[in-house]
Amino acid sequence: MTTLALLSARPEQARLNRENGWWRDETFLDDLAAWVRVRPDAPAFVTGRSREGTVRTVTYKEYDQQVRRVAAGLYDLGVRTGDVVAFQLPDWWETAAMFLACMRVGAIAQPMVPELRGREIERVLGRTSARICVIIDEWAGFDHSAALQEMAYRLPHLRHRVVYGDSARTGALDFHRDLVNDHRDDDLSMLPPLDPDRACLVLFTSGSTGEAKGVLHSSNTIYAGSRGMTDATTSLAPGVDRAAATLKISHIAGPLWMLFGTLLSGGAAVFQDMFDADELLDLMEAAGVTRLLSTPPKLAALLDAQRRRGRPIESLHTVCAGGTTIPPDLVPQVRDVFDVPLRSVWGMTEIVVGTVVGQDDPEDWSAHSDGRALPGLELRVVTPDGGPGAGSLQVRGASLCLGTVTKDIGDVTPPTDTEDGWFDTGDLAREDGRGGIRIVGRTADRIYDPSANFMIPVRDLEDELMRHPLVHDVAIVACRMTAEDGAPEDVLAVVVPAGDRRPTLPELCAHLDECGMTSWYHPTRLEFQDSLPRDPLGKIRKYQLRDHYDALVLAAG
């Protein structure tokens, strides 16, 4: 194991990736500098700000000034190469600038989504030994600055608390006065040269299957993923690209699409700090958005809002969705409402982005596939017997992370210990027949039927149940049948009804029979909820459902 400050790519790995053109000697700061030279007044961001009810357009020149000032401020606060700088801010353009400011000073950026609360904030700050934490004072009814103040004495490595907003209330440094400071000399010539192969970003996974873990990337692993994704979703002339997303700027998909991707295309990122479907559609129309990335739940909300009041977003040519299962009926809806095909995307924090349905695939292909691997990434499906069918999805390539943060403070482990470099994603997949894959479930969510000696295809089962007219949302999990250890498990369907009438278990099974699904796959138990627990990306937190219903069985004896 090694420390965060020393983590870098292996020389042989770096050589191979450069020879293939997947890595480079430059960084995203070089991209920013290039656009400042040729298009200083072009928009870099078009953002909606809910507190003020305003829309702000930020130019590349303003973007560069913010990055330089924050980098200088971090250096004045003692940040040096390899230090971790954490920040928990809403989806603002200043948040995007924090990424590059940390990179410029040689620090490791640690963005945290605003939804994290005290327990989780303390845990991830302690795991990375963050030296500085930049945080909003209050957001969405939560007092972030007070929470950070309360835990600070338990974080021995934390040197400074910086608050955007009311900093005096908790005795913290002020974001604008002490970090940005328009009067500070932003000469950065004293800083060491940048190493694109060294760790520059730590992102914590969404924890949809359990406790989150920190994933470390370099400028080049991010470049490999964002270059492939940008090339696959836009072929416009430099500066024309307008990329909108409903995903968080502090999570892997948000910066990939809106921060790093637009730095490569010379375009502008379009996003909000609080999701509102109507306001985002208005923003997309005004900005001339060319591509959109969303999760299925928020994409469905956008479709509903567009149906109620259509906007002429004639510039839109690409709509991508990922993060969780795409309901089959969402595919034709996107074509009907936006007049473009829906393209499924699959990725994970450890590999940035993995696959995307191609422009040359059939229009309805996203209902059947998660696409083919992007350049620089290999994937394979490993089945138990080596034959066809569903199996463990493994990947290797240029966008694979440098390592993950373990529970031991400051220590990291490589993503894989295999000699051939294959990383087990934890996903179950099958080949789609066109050189791509279809995700059929998470390993942690898989359900094994010991009586039939096969795995139940959880995602396929959920997809078919979603077609039932009385089902609005559904999750399939395995849970205890009895309190006895080692007893068989129920295949539990947790359903959010589509209306007042609830479906019965025989009705759902009859529907599956009509679809031709093997009877062994049928759920054996049915429960109802008003909504399913989801993380910020829209993934169902199935471990919460399992824990809840297992606890009920144990309590009943």
C-alpha positions as CSV (number, residue, x, y, z in Angstrom):
1,M,0.0,0.0,0.0
2,T,1.0,3.6,-0.5
3,T,-0.2,7.0,0.6
4,L,-2.4,9.4,-1.3
5,A,0.4,12.0,-1.7
6,L,2.7,9.5,-3.4
7,L,0.1,7.7,-5.5
8,S,0.8,7.7,-9.3
9,A,0.4,5.5,-12.3
10,R,2.8,2.7,-12.9
11,P,5.5,3.7,-15.5
12,E,4.6,0.8,-17.8
13,Q,0.9,1.6,-17.6
14,A,1.6,5.3,-18.5
15,R,3.9,4.4,-21.4
16,L,1.3,2.0,-22.9
17,N,-1.6,4.5,-22.6
18,R,0.5,7.3,-24.1
19,E,1.5,5.2,-27.1
20,N,-2.1,4.4,-27.8
21,G,-3.1,8.1,-27.5
22,W,-5.4,7.5,-24.5
23,W,-3.2,9.5,-22.1
24,R,-1.3,12.8,-22.7
25,D,1.4,15.0,-21.2
26,E,-1.0,18.0,-20.8
27,T,-3.8,18.5,-18.2
28,F,-7.2,20.1,-18.2
29,L,-5.5,23.3,-17.1
30,D,-3.8,23.4,-20.4
31,D,-7.2,23.1,-22.1
32,L,-8.5,26.0,-20.0
33,A,-5.5,28.1,-20.9
34,A,-5.9,27.4,-24.6
35,W,-9.6,28.5,-24.6
36,V,-8.7,31.6,-22.7
37,R,-6.2,32.5,-25.4
38,V,-8.6,32.0,-28.4
39,R,-12.1,32.5,-26.9
40,P,-11.8,34.5,-23.6
41,D,-15.3,35.9,-23.7
42,A,-17.0,32.7,-24.8
43,P,-19.3,31.1,-22.2
44,A,-17.8,28.3,-20.0
45,F,-20.9,27.9,-17.8
46,V,-24.6,28.8,-17.9
47,T,-26.0,28.1,-14.5
48,G,-29.3,28.5,-12.6
49,R,-29.0,29.7,-9.0
50,S,-32.1,28.9,-6.9
51,R,-31.3,31.2,-3.9
52,E,-31.2,34.3,-6.1
53,G,-33.6,33.0,-8.8
54,T,-31.0,34.0,-11.4
55,V,-29.1,32.6,-14.3
56,R,-25.4,33.3,-14.5
57,T,-23.2,33.1,-17.6
58,V,-19.5,32.7,-16.8
59,T,-16.8,33.3,-19.5
60,Y,-13.6,31.4,-19.9
61,K,-11.7,34.4,-18.8
62,E,-13.7,34.6,-15.5
63,Y,-13.3,30.9,-15.1
64,D,-9.6,31.1,-15.3
65,Q,-9.4,34.1,-12.9
66,Q,-11.4,32.1,-10.3
67,V,-9.2,29.1,-10.7
68,R,-6.0,31.2,-10.3
69,R,-7.3,33.1,-7.3
70,V,-8.5,30.0,-5.4
71,A,-5.2,28.2,-6.2
72,A,-3.2,31.1,-4.8
73,G,-5.5,31.1,-1.8
74,L,-5.0,27.4,-1.2
75,Y,-1.2,27.9,-1.4
76,D,-1.3,30.7,1.1
77,L,-3.2,28.4,3.5
78,G,-0.4,25.9,3.3
79,V,-1.7,23.5,0.7
80,R,1.1,21.6,-1.0
81,T,1.4,18.7,-3.4
82,G,-0.5,15.6,-2.3
83,D,-2.6,17.4,0.3
84,V,-6.4,16.7,0.2
85,V,-8.8,19.6,-0.2
86,A,-12.4,18.7,0.5
87,F,-15.3,20.8,-0.6
88,Q,-19.1,20.5,-0.2
89,L,-20.8,23.2,-2.2
90,P,-24.0,23.3,-4.3
91,D,-23.8,22.8,-8.0
92,W,-22.4,26.2,-8.7
93,W,-19.7,27.3,-11.2
94,E,-17.4,28.1,-8.3
95,T,-17.6,24.4,-7.4
96,A,-16.4,23.4,-10.8
97,A,-13.5,25.9,-10.4
98,M,-12.5,24.2,-7.2
99,F,-11.5,21.1,-9.1
100,L,-9.0,22.9,-11.3
101,A,-7.7,25.1,-8.5
102,C,-6.8,22.0,-6.5
103,M,-5.2,20.5,-9.5
104,R,-3.1,23.6,-10.1
105,V,-1.7,23.6,-6.6
106,G,-0.9,19.9,-6.8
107,A,-3.6,19.0,-4.3
108,I,-6.1,16.1,-4.4
109,A,-9.6,17.5,-4.8
110,Q,-12.3,15.8,-2.7
111,P,-15.7,16.9,-3.8
112,M,-18.7,15.9,-1.6
113,V,-22.3,16.0,-2.7
114,P,-24.5,18.4,-0.7
115,E,-26.8,15.6,0.4
116,L,-24.1,14.1,2.8
117,R,-24.8,14.8,6.4
118,G,-22.6,14.9,9.5
119,R,-21.9,11.2,10.1
120,E,-20.9,10.7,6.4
121,I,-19.0,14.0,6.1
122,E,-16.9,13.1,9.1
123,R,-16.2,9.6,7.9
124,V,-15.0,10.6,4.4
125,L,-12.9,13.6,5.8
126,G,-11.2,11.2,8.2
127,R,-10.6,8.6,5.6
128,T,-8.6,11.0,3.4
129,S,-7.0,13.1,6.2
130,A,-8.3,16.2,4.4
131,R,-6.3,19.4,5.4
132,I,-8.9,21.9,4.3
133,C,-12.7,21.7,4.0
134,V,-14.6,24.3,2.0
135,I,-18.3,24.2,2.8
136,I,-21.6,26.0,2.3
137,D,-23.1,27.6,5.5
138,E,-26.6,26.2,5.1
139,W,-28.3,24.3,2.3
140,A,-31.6,22.6,1.9
141,G,-32.4,23.0,5.5
142,F,-29.1,21.6,6.8
143,D,-26.5,23.6,8.8
144,H,-23.3,22.4,7.1
145,S,-21.0,24.9,8.8
146,A,-22.2,24.0,12.3
147,A,-21.9,20.3,11.6
148,L,-18.3,20.8,10.4
149,Q,-17.5,22.9,13.4
150,E,-18.8,20.2,15.8
151,M,-16.7,17.5,14.3
152,A,-13.5,19.5,13.7
153,Y,-11.8,18.5,16.9
154,R,-12.2,14.8,16.0
155,L,-10.3,15.4,12.7
156,P,-6.7,16.0,13.7
157,H,-5.5,16.6,10.1
158,L,-8.0,19.3,9.3
159,R,-6.2,22.7,9.4
160,H,-8.8,25.1,8.1
161,R,-12.6,25.3,7.8
162,V,-13.7,27.7,4.9
163,V,-17.3,28.7,4.7
164,Y,-19.2,30.1,1.7
165,G,-21.8,32.4,3.4
166,D,-21.9,33.2,7.1
167,S,-18.4,32.2,8.2
168,A,-18.3,34.4,11.4
169,R,-21.1,32.3,13.1
170,T,-18.8,29.3,13.4
171,G,-15.5,31.1,13.5
172,A,-14.4,29.8,10.1
173,L,-12.4,31.4,7.3
174,D,-14.5,33.2,4.7
175,F,-14.6,31.8,1.1
176,H,-14.5,35.2,-0.6
177,R,-12.2,37.1,1.8
178,D,-9.7,34.3,2.7
179,L,-9.8,32.0,-0.3
180,V,-10.7,33.9,-3.5
181,N,-9.7,37.4,-2.4
182,D,-9.7,39.5,-5.6
183,H,-6.8,41.5,-4.3
184,R,-4.4,38.6,-3.8
185,D,-1.5,38.2,-6.2
186,D,-2.4,35.2,-8.4
187,D,1.1,34.7,-9.8
188,L,1.4,30.9,-9.7
189,S,5.0,30.6,-11.0
190,M,6.2,29.3,-7.7
191,L,4.1,26.1,-8.0
192,P,5.8,22.9,-9.2
193,P,5.0,21.5,-12.7
194,L,1.9,19.4,-12.9
195,D,2.1,15.6,-13.2
196,P,-0.9,14.3,-15.2
197,D,-0.3,10.7,-13.9
198,R,-0.4,11.6,-10.2
199,A,-3.6,11.3,-8.1
200,C,-5.6,14.6,-8.3
201,L,-9.1,13.6,-7.4
202,V,-10.8,11.3,-4.8
203,L,-14.5,10.6,-5.2
204,F,-16.6,8.5,-2.9
205,T,-18.9,6.0,-4.5
206,S,-22.6,6.4,-4.0
207,G,-22.8,3.5,-1.6
208,S,-25.9,2.0,-3.3
209,T,-24.8,-1.5,-2.1
210,G,-23.3,-0.5,1.2
211,E,-20.7,1.7,2.7
212,A,-19.0,4.2,0.3
213,K,-15.3,4.0,-0.6
214,G,-12.9,6.6,-2.0
215,V,-11.7,6.2,-5.6
216,L,-8.6,8.0,-6.7
217,H,-8.1,9.3,-10.2
218,S,-5.4,11.2,-12.1
219,S,-5.8,13.8,-14.7
220,N,-5.1,11.2,-17.3
221,T,-7.6,8.5,-16.1
222,I,-10.2,11.2,-16.1
223,Y,-9.1,12.4,-19.6
224,A,-9.4,8.9,-21.0
225,G,-13.0,8.6,-19.9
226,S,-14.1,12.1,-20.7
227,R,-12.3,12.1,-24.1
228,G,-14.1,8.9,-25.1
229,M,-17.5,10.1,-23.9
230,T,-17.2,13.5,-25.5
231,D,-16.1,12.1,-28.8
232,A,-19.0,9.6,-28.7
233,T,-21.7,12.2,-28.0
234,T,-20.6,15.3,-29.9
235,S,-18.9,16.0,-33.3
236,L,-19.5,19.7,-33.3
237,A,-17.1,22.4,-34.2
238,P,-15.0,23.8,-31.2
239,G,-17.1,26.1,-29.0
240,V,-20.6,24.9,-30.2
241,D,-21.0,22.2,-27.6
242,R,-23.5,23.0,-24.8
243,A,-23.7,20.1,-22.3
244,A,-26.6,20.0,-19.8
245,A,-27.0,17.5,-17.0
246,T,-29.2,16.7,-14.0
247,L,-26.3,15.0,-12.2
248,K,-24.3,16.5,-9.4
249,I,-21.1,18.4,-10.3
250,S,-19.5,16.7,-7.2
251,H,-20.1,13.2,-8.5
252,I,-18.2,11.4,-11.2
253,A,-20.8,11.7,-14.1
254,G,-21.4,15.5,-13.5
255,P,-17.8,16.7,-13.9
256,L,-17.1,14.2,-16.6
257,W,-19.9,15.6,-18.8
258,M,-20.0,19.2,-17.8
259,L,-16.6,20.2,-16.5
260,F,-13.9,18.0,-18.2
261,G,-15.9,17.2,-21.3
262,T,-16.6,20.9,-22.2
263,L,-13.0,21.8,-21.5
264,L,-12.1,19.3,-24.3
265,S,-14.8,20.7,-26.7
266,G,-14.5,24.3,-25.8
267,G,-18.2,24.4,-25.1
268,A,-20.2,25.4,-22.1
269,A,-21.8,23.5,-19.2
270,V,-25.4,24.1,-18.4
271,F,-26.8,23.1,-15.0
272,Q,-28.8,24.0,-11.9
273,D,-28.0,24.0,-8.2
274,M,-31.5,22.6,-7.4
275,F,-33.4,20.5,-9.9
276,D,-36.5,22.0,-11.4
277,A,-37.6,20.4,-14.6
278,D,-39.4,23.4,-16.1
279,E,-36.6,25.8,-15.2
280,L,-33.9,23.5,-16.6
281,L,-35.8,23.1,-19.9
282,D,-36.0,26.9,-20.1
283,L,-32.3,27.1,-19.5
284,M,-31.6,24.5,-22.1
285,E,-33.7,26.5,-24.7
286,A,-32.0,29.8,-23.9
287,A,-28.5,28.2,-23.9
288,G,-29.0,26.2,-27.1
289,V,-28.1,22.9,-25.4
290,T,-26.8,20.2,-27.8
291,R,-26.5,17.2,-25.4
292,L,-28.2,16.1,-22.2
293,L,-27.2,13.6,-19.6
294,S,-29.7,12.5,-16.9
295,T,-30.8,9.7,-14.7
296,P,-34.1,7.9,-15.7
297,P,-36.2,9.4,-12.9
298,K,-35.2,13.0,-13.7
299,L,-35.4,12.4,-17.4
300,A,-39.0,11.2,-16.9
301,A,-39.7,14.5,-15.0
302,L,-38.2,16.5,-17.9
303,L,-40.3,14.6,-20.4
304,D,-43.5,15.4,-18.4
305,A,-42.6,19.1,-18.1
306,Q,-41.9,19.3,-21.9
307,R,-45.2,17.7,-22.7
308,R,-47.0,20.3,-20.5
309,R,-45.2,23.2,-22.2
310,G,-43.1,22.4,-25.2
311,R,-39.9,24.4,-25.8
312,P,-38.2,24.5,-29.2
313,I,-34.8,23.0,-28.2
314,E,-33.8,22.4,-31.8
315,S,-30.1,22.3,-31.0
316,L,-30.5,19.1,-28.9
317,H,-29.0,16.1,-30.8
318,T,-28.1,13.7,-28.0
319,V,-29.9,12.5,-24.9
320,C,-28.0,10.0,-22.7
321,A,-29.2,8.3,-19.5
322,G,-27.5,6.1,-17.0
323,G,-26.9,5.5,-13.3
324,T,-29.8,3.0,-12.9
325,T,-32.1,0.8,-14.9
326,I,-33.7,2.5,-17.9
327,P,-37.4,1.6,-18.1
328,P,-38.1,0.2,-21.6
329,D,-41.0,2.7,-22.2
330,L,-38.6,5.6,-21.6
331,V,-36.8,5.0,-24.9
332,P,-39.8,5.8,-27.3
333,Q,-40.9,8.6,-25.0
334,V,-37.6,10.5,-25.6
335,R,-37.9,10.1,-29.3
336,D,-41.5,11.3,-29.2
337,V,-40.8,14.3,-27.0
338,F,-37.3,15.4,-27.9
339,D,-37.2,13.9,-31.4
340,V,-33.8,12.2,-30.7
341,P,-33.0,8.6,-29.7
342,L,-32.1,7.8,-26.1
343,R,-28.6,6.5,-25.7
344,S,-27.9,4.3,-22.6
345,V,-24.7,4.9,-20.7
346,W,-23.0,2.6,-18.2
347,G,-20.1,3.6,-15.9
348,M,-18.9,3.6,-12.4
349,T,-16.7,5.8,-10.2
350,E,-13.7,3.4,-10.6
351,I,-13.6,3.6,-14.4
352,V,-15.2,7.1,-15.0
353,V,-17.4,5.8,-17.9
354,G,-17.5,2.4,-19.5
355,T,-20.0,2.0,-22.3
356,V,-22.5,3.9,-24.4
357,V,-25.0,2.9,-27.0
358,G,-23.7,4.1,-30.4
359,Q,-25.2,6.4,-33.0
360,D,-25.2,3.4,-35.4
361,D,-27.2,1.2,-33.1
362,P,-31.0,0.6,-33.6
363,E,-33.1,3.4,-32.2
364,D,-34.6,1.2,-29.5
365,W,-31.3,-0.4,-28.6
366,S,-31.1,1.3,-25.2
367,A,-34.0,-0.8,-24.1
368,H,-31.9,-3.9,-24.7
369,S,-28.3,-2.8,-24.1
370,D,-25.9,-0.5,-22.2
371,G,-23.7,-0.1,-25.2
372,R,-20.1,-0.9,-26.3
373,A,-16.9,-0.1,-24.5
374,L,-15.3,3.4,-25.1
375,P,-11.8,3.6,-26.6
376,G,-9.1,2.6,-24.2
377,L,-11.3,0.3,-22.2
378,E,-11.7,-3.5,-22.5
379,L,-14.5,-5.5,-20.9
380,R,-15.4,-9.1,-20.6
381,V,-18.2,-11.2,-19.1
382,V,-17.0,-14.1,-17.0
383,T,-19.6,-16.8,-16.4
384,P,-19.2,-19.6,-13.8
385,D,-18.8,-22.3,-16.5
386,G,-17.1,-20.2,-19.2
387,G,-20.1,-20.5,-21.5
388,P,-22.7,-17.9,-22.7
389,G,-25.1,-16.2,-20.3
390,A,-24.9,-13.7,-17.4
391,G,-21.7,-13.4,-15.5
392,S,-19.3,-11.1,-13.7
393,L,-18.4,-8.0,-15.7
394,Q,-14.7,-7.2,-15.6
395,V,-12.9,-4.2,-17.1
396,R,-9.4,-2.9,-17.7
397,G,-7.9,0.1,-19.5
398,A,-6.9,3.7,-19.5
399,S,-9.7,5.1,-17.4
400,L,-9.4,2.6,-14.5
401,C,-8.7,4.4,-11.3
402,L,-5.2,4.4,-9.6
403,G,-6.5,3.0,-6.3
404,T,-9.1,3.1,-3.6
405,V,-9.0,4.5,-0.1
406,T,-9.2,1.9,2.6
407,K,-10.4,2.3,6.2
408,D,-6.9,2.9,7.3
409,I,-6.3,6.7,7.2
410,G,-4.1,7.8,4.3
411,D,-3.6,4.3,2.9
412,V,-4.7,3.2,-0.6
413,T,-4.9,-0.2,-2.4
414,P,-4.7,-0.8,-6.1
415,P,-8.0,-1.4,-7.9
416,T,-7.0,-5.0,-8.8
417,D,-4.2,-7.4,-7.7
418,T,-4.5,-9.6,-10.8
419,E,-1.4,-9.7,-13.1
420,D,-3.5,-9.2,-16.2
421,G,-5.1,-6.0,-14.8
422,W,-8.8,-7.1,-14.9
423,F,-11.0,-5.3,-12.4
424,D,-14.2,-7.0,-11.2
425,T,-16.9,-4.3,-11.4
426,G,-19.3,-6.1,-9.1
427,D,-21.9,-5.9,-11.9
428,L,-23.5,-8.9,-13.6
429,A,-23.9,-8.6,-17.3
430,R,-24.5,-10.5,-20.5
431,E,-23.4,-9.8,-24.1
432,D,-25.9,-7.9,-26.2
433,G,-25.2,-9.5,-29.5
434,R,-23.7,-6.3,-31.1
435,G,-20.3,-6.2,-29.3
436,G,-21.7,-4.6,-26.2
437,I,-23.2,-5.6,-22.8
438,R,-26.4,-5.5,-20.9
439,I,-26.2,-5.0,-17.1
440,V,-28.5,-7.4,-15.4
441,G,-27.8,-6.6,-11.8
442,R,-25.2,-6.0,-9.0
443,T,-23.3,-8.9,-7.6
444,A,-24.4,-7.6,-4.1
445,D,-28.0,-7.6,-5.3
446,R,-27.9,-11.0,-7.0
447,I,-30.3,-13.7,-5.9
448,Y,-29.3,-17.4,-6.2
449,D,-32.0,-20.0,-6.3
450,P,-30.5,-23.1,-4.7
451,S,-33.3,-25.4,-5.8
452,A,-32.7,-24.6,-9.4
453,N,-29.0,-23.9,-9.3
454,F,-29.0,-20.6,-11.2
455,M,-28.9,-16.9,-10.7
456,I,-32.2,-14.9,-10.9
457,P,-31.8,-12.1,-13.5
458,V,-32.8,-9.3,-11.1
459,R,-32.8,-6.5,-13.7
460,D,-34.7,-8.4,-16.3
461,L,-37.3,-9.3,-13.7
462,E,-37.6,-5.6,-12.6
463,D,-37.9,-4.5,-16.2
464,E,-40.8,-6.8,-16.9
465,L,-42.6,-5.9,-13.7
466,M,-42.2,-2.2,-14.6
467,R,-44.4,-2.9,-17.6
468,H,-47.3,-3.9,-15.4
469,P,-49.9,-1.0,-15.5
470,L,-50.3,-1.1,-11.7
471,V,-46.6,-0.8,-11.0
472,H,-44.9,2.7,-10.8
473,D,-41.6,1.5,-9.4
474,V,-40.2,-1.8,-8.2
475,A,-37.1,-3.3,-6.6
476,I,-36.3,-7.0,-6.3
477,V,-34.2,-8.1,-3.3
478,A,-33.5,-11.2,-1.4
479,C,-34.7,-11.3,2.2
480,R,-35.2,-13.8,5.0
481,M,-38.1,-16.1,5.0
482,T,-37.6,-17.0,8.7
483,A,-35.3,-15.9,11.5
484,E,-33.4,-19.2,11.3
485,D,-29.9,-18.8,10.0
486,G,-29.2,-20.5,6.7
487,A,-32.9,-20.7,5.8
488,P,-33.9,-20.1,2.1
489,E,-34.6,-16.5,1.1
490,D,-37.7,-14.9,-0.4
491,V,-37.5,-13.2,-3.7
492,L,-39.1,-10.0,-2.5
493,A,-40.8,-7.5,-4.9
494,V,-41.0,-4.1,-3.2
495,V,-43.6,-2.2,-5.3
496,V,-44.6,1.5,-5.5
497,P,-48.2,1.3,-6.9
498,A,-49.1,3.4,-10.0
499,G,-52.5,4.3,-8.5
500,D,-54.9,3.6,-5.8
501,R,-55.2,-0.1,-6.5
502,R,-52.4,-2.3,-5.5
503,P,-51.4,-5.3,-7.6
504,T,-51.5,-8.7,-6.0
505,L,-48.7,-11.2,-6.2
506,P,-50.7,-13.6,-8.4
507,E,-51.4,-10.7,-10.8
508,L,-47.7,-9.9,-11.1
509,C,-46.8,-13.6,-11.6
510,A,-49.5,-13.9,-14.3
511,H,-48.0,-10.9,-16.0
512,L,-44.5,-12.5,-15.9
513,D,-46.0,-15.7,-17.4
514,E,-47.5,-13.8,-20.2
515,C,-44.1,-12.3,-20.9
516,G,-42.7,-15.8,-21.1
517,M,-40.5,-15.4,-18.1
518,T,-39.3,-18.6,-16.3
519,S,-41.5,-19.3,-13.4
520,W,-38.5,-19.9,-11.2
521,Y,-37.7,-16.2,-11.5
522,H,-41.1,-15.1,-10.1
523,P,-41.2,-13.1,-6.8
524,T,-42.4,-15.1,-3.8
525,R,-43.3,-12.2,-1.6
526,L,-44.8,-8.7,-2.2
527,E,-44.5,-5.6,-0.1
528,F,-45.5,-2.0,-0.9
529,Q,-43.9,1.4,-0.2
530,D,-44.8,5.0,-1.2
531,S,-41.3,5.4,-2.7
532,L,-38.0,3.5,-2.9
533,P,-34.9,4.8,-1.2
534,R,-32.5,6.2,-3.8
535,D,-29.1,7.8,-3.7
536,P,-28.4,11.2,-5.5
537,L,-27.8,9.3,-8.8
538,G,-31.2,7.7,-8.6
539,K,-29.9,4.2,-7.8
540,I,-32.1,2.2,-5.4
541,R,-30.4,1.6,-2.1
542,K,-31.3,-2.1,-2.0
543,Y,-29.3,-2.8,1.1
544,Q,-31.7,-0.5,3.0
545,L,-34.7,-2.5,1.8
546,R,-33.0,-5.8,2.7
547,D,-32.1,-4.5,6.2
548,H,-35.6,-3.2,6.7
549,Y,-37.5,-6.4,5.8
550,D,-34.9,-8.7,7.3
551,A,-35.4,-6.8,10.6
552,L,-39.2,-7.3,10.4
553,V,-38.7,-11.1,10.0
554,L,-36.2,-11.2,12.9
555,A,-38.5,-9.2,15.2
556,A,-41.4,-11.5,14.4
557,G,-39.3,-14.5,15.5
